[in-house]
């Protein structure tokens, strides 16, 4: 195995580890009242509760969001985007 190939393999391993360490996910869900909500999971060694809050802000944009449930320790939250009329 030549040096160039070893460097590429090492770089791939580093990026894979960082990807696993900073993993976050968002999925659509439905709330008890039937409204659409989003379940966010900000697991990973490099993520924090603030990463979840930023992700929530990105999901809903200028409308803003309200937190339905959240656990700072587990870094999980369920949010609902605010009504566009309420954001004004």
PLY file of the C-alpha trace (Angstrom):
ply
format ascii 1.0
element vertex 88
property float x
property float y
property float z
element edge 87
property int vertex1
property int vertex2
end_header
0.00 0.00 0.00
1.61 3.26 -1.04
1.70 6.40 1.10
-0.94 8.28 -0.93
-3.43 5.44 -0.47
-2.68 5.21 3.27
-3.37 8.94 3.68
-6.70 8.62 1.83
-7.76 5.66 3.97
-6.78 7.50 7.15
-8.69 10.63 6.06
-11.76 8.53 5.29
-11.60 6.93 8.75
-11.27 10.32 10.44
-14.27 11.75 8.58
-16.35 8.65 9.34
-15.54 8.96 13.06
-16.38 12.66 13.08
-19.65 11.94 11.30
-20.63 9.43 13.95
-19.53 11.71 16.74
-21.60 14.66 15.49
-24.73 12.81 14.44
-28.09 14.57 14.53
-31.39 13.73 12.91
-34.77 15.30 12.33
-37.93 13.42 11.42
-41.49 14.52 10.88
-44.01 13.34 13.43
-47.56 14.21 14.45
-48.58 15.71 17.76
-51.50 14.66 19.95
-53.75 17.29 18.34
-52.89 16.02 14.84
-50.61 18.93 13.98
-47.28 18.27 12.32
-44.26 18.32 14.57
-40.61 17.41 14.37
-38.60 15.01 16.52
-34.97 16.08 16.81
-32.17 13.94 18.14
-28.80 15.59 18.63
-26.81 12.62 19.84
-23.11 12.33 19.34
-20.02 13.25 21.23
-19.57 16.61 19.51
-23.21 17.75 19.77
-24.71 19.74 22.60
-28.16 20.93 23.65
-27.43 24.16 21.82
-26.95 22.15 18.62
-30.52 20.88 19.04
-31.82 24.42 19.55
-30.02 25.60 16.41
-31.42 22.65 14.44
-34.94 23.50 15.65
-34.46 27.08 14.50
-33.32 25.89 11.08
-36.28 23.52 10.68
-38.89 26.22 11.33
-37.01 29.25 10.04
-38.57 32.69 10.55
-41.81 31.22 11.88
-40.12 30.16 15.06
-41.01 27.08 17.09
-42.40 25.97 20.39
-40.96 23.09 22.35
-43.46 20.32 23.01
-41.04 18.07 24.88
-37.33 18.14 25.42
-34.63 16.47 27.42
-31.36 18.36 27.66
-29.55 15.34 29.11
-30.58 12.98 26.29
-30.48 15.80 23.69
-33.88 14.95 22.23
-36.74 17.33 21.58
-40.11 17.51 19.88
-41.06 20.85 18.39
-43.92 22.42 16.47
-43.39 25.31 14.09
-45.43 28.36 14.98
-48.24 29.53 12.72
-46.84 31.97 10.12
-49.45 34.57 11.16
-48.30 34.33 14.79
-44.66 35.00 13.82
-45.38 38.60 12.75
0 1
1 2
2 3
3 4
4 5
5 6
6 7
7 8
8 9
9 10
10 11
11 12
12 13
13 14
14 15
15 16
16 17
17 18
18 19
19 20
20 21
21 22
22 23
23 24
24 25
25 26
26 27
27 28
28 29
29 30
30 31
31 32
32 33
33 34
34 35
35 36
36 37
37 38
38 39
39 40
40 41
41 42
42 43
43 44
44 45
45 46
46 47
47 48
48 49
49 50
50 51
51 52
52 53
53 54
54 55
55 56
56 57
57 58
58 59
59 60
60 61
61 62
62 63
63 64
64 65
65 66
66 67
67 68
68 69
69 70
70 71
71 72
72 73
73 74
74 75
75 76
76 77
77 78
78 79
79 80
80 81
81 82
82 83
83 84
84 85
85 86
86 87
